[in-house]
Amino acid sequence: MGFKLAWLLRLFGRRKKKLVLGIYGAPNVGKTTLANRIAKDCGVEPQGIVSEIPHETRMVGKVEELSLNVDGKVLQMTVLDMPGLATKINYRDFLNYGLSEEEAVKRAKEAIKGIIEAVKWLDHVNAAIAVIDSTKVPYEQVNIMLIGNLEAKGIPVIIAANKIDLPEARPHLIKEVFPNHEVIPISALTGQNIDKLYEALVKIA
């Protein structure tokens, strides 16, 4: 009886969990581009809108029942494209992108709501990708706070050092700032190294 029970525990222990994957990061780091890339690779039409205007994504975008074959292993997941995280939002910043004052104020209010929603989702995701723009210095408060919160909640996180297709990319700086985490240099736009990201996700699942 004890032998049978141990065998069953080992059998069910090897079953992979379905990932509820939150894609987090600051505005304009490529979260939606990555979410669209994952959806496309899973044979699903991309849904997220990409824009140079910060906080284009102001509500959590959810793509469910995604399935991907990674080296013979099936990766099942729900992908959540989170609104961009920020420590402060000033509606005047949006005026520089041609928005009217009314539009800028509306976007700022929606962006704040989106940040609150993204933070609440930390209680429901079981894995996360923290996207960081590798063309910028990674010592930003929002990056430190994001990784710290994920660590505190015990949520497995992979750091995607995005935009390596650009000549000014310096993904090694991100590795230096977060040496205790797996950092994968990728280009969500071109798909470069995206297979490495999927391999890392399979290990979490």
N, C-alpha and C positions, 0 to 999 in steps of 0.2 A: 504493500500500500504506500509506504514511504517512498519507494523507488518510483512508482507510477506518478505520485504527486510531484516529485522533483522533476520528472521528465516533462510533465505538463507545464510546470512553471518555466522551464527552459524554453519550451516550444512557444508559449505565449509571450515570453520575455523578448523573443526575437522579432515579434511583430512590430512593424514600423508604425509610428503614429502619423496622423495627418497633421501637417503643419498649418497653423494659423500664423501666417508670416506677415509681420508688420514692417513696412519699408519706411524708415524714419530718417530725418536729417533736416538741415536748414533749407530755406527757400532756394530754389534754382541750383540745387546740387545734382539734379538728374533723377529724382525719385520716380517721377511719372514716366520718364523715358525708360527707366529700368523696369517698372511695372508693365509697361507696354511691351517691352522686349520679352519678358517672361511669358506674358499672355500669348504673344505671337509664336514663341517657341513651343508652346503647348497647343498650338492650333486654334487659338481663340482670337477673335478680332480685338485689337487694342482699343481701349475705351478712354484713356486719359488724354486731356488736352494739355499740350506743352506750349508755354509762352515765356518770353523773356521778362514779362512783368512779374515781380515777386508775388507769391501767394495766389498763383493761378488756381491751385488746388486748395479749396477752402472747406471741403467736406471729404470724409474718408471714402475713397473709391474702393469698392470690394469686387473681386473677381473670384468666384467660387468654383469648386469641382475641377481644379486644374490638375493635370496628370502629365508627367514627363518621364521618359525613359532615360536614365543616366547610367551608362555602362551596364545595362542589363538589370538595373534596379529601378523600381517604379517610385517616383517621387510624387506624392499627392499633397495638394496644398490649397489653401485659400489665401490669396494675396490681397493685402490691404495697403493701398497707396495713401499714406498719411499726409495731411496738410503740413506745410513747412513750419518747423519750430523756430521761434525767435524769442529773445529776452525782452525786446521792446518793439512796438509798432507805432509808427507815426504816419498819419494819413498824408502828410505833406510829401513824403517820399514817393508816393504814387503819382503826384503831379508831374514829376520828371518824365513820366512815360506817356504823357498826353491825356491823362484822365482828367475829367472835370473835378471840381472840388466835391461836388455831390457824389460822384462815382468813387472818388478816393476815400471819402469818409465811409461810404457803404462797404467798400472792399476791406478797409481797416477793421471795421466791426465784425465782418464775416471771418476775417483772418484770425481774430482773437478767439472767436467761437470755435474755429477749426483747430486751433492749438489746444484748447481745452478738451475737445473731442479726442484728439490724438493721444493726449496724456491719459485720458480715461481708458482708452483701448489697451494700455499697458497691462491692465488687469485681465485681458482676454486673449492676448497673443501668447504663443508658446515658443516663438522664435522671432528674431529680428535681424534685419539688415540695416546697419547704420551707414548711410551714404554720405561720403565726405568728398568735396571738390578738391581734387589733387592739384589744381592750378593755384590754389590759395593756401596761405599759411593755416595749418589746422588748429592753432592754439586759440580757438574761439570758445567762448563760454558755453554756447549752445551745444557744441560737440562734447565738452567735458561733462555737462549736466546730463546729456542724453546717455552717454556710456555709463555714467555713475548710476543713473536710475535703473538702467537695464541690469547692471551688476547687482544692485540692491534687491531687485525683485527676482534675481536668479534666472533671468531670461537669457538663453543662449543667443549670442550676437556675433555676427560676422560683419566686419567693417569693409565696405566696398570703396576703395580709393578710385573714384570715378574720373572720367575725362582724360584718360591716358592717351587718347588720340591727339590731344593738343600738345604742341611743342613745349609749353611752359609747365607741363605736368611734373610734379615731384612727389610721387607716391611714397618714396622712402622717408619723407618727413612724417607722414602719417604713421608709418611703422615705428618710427622713433618715439612719437608721442604716446602710442598705445602698444607698447611691446608685449603686453600680456594677452593680446587678442589677435585672432587671425585676421590679417589684412590682405585683401585680394585686390590688386590693381586691375581695373576693368574700364572698358568703354561701353556704357549702356547704349550709346548711339550707334556704334559700329559692330558691337557684339564681341569685341576683342576680349579674350580671357573669360567670357561669360560661362564657358564650360567648367572652369575652375570654381566659379561661384556655385554652380549646381552640384559639383562634387562635394563641396563643403556642406551644402544643405542636406545632402543625403546622409552625411555622417551625423547630423543633428537629429534627423527624423527617426 
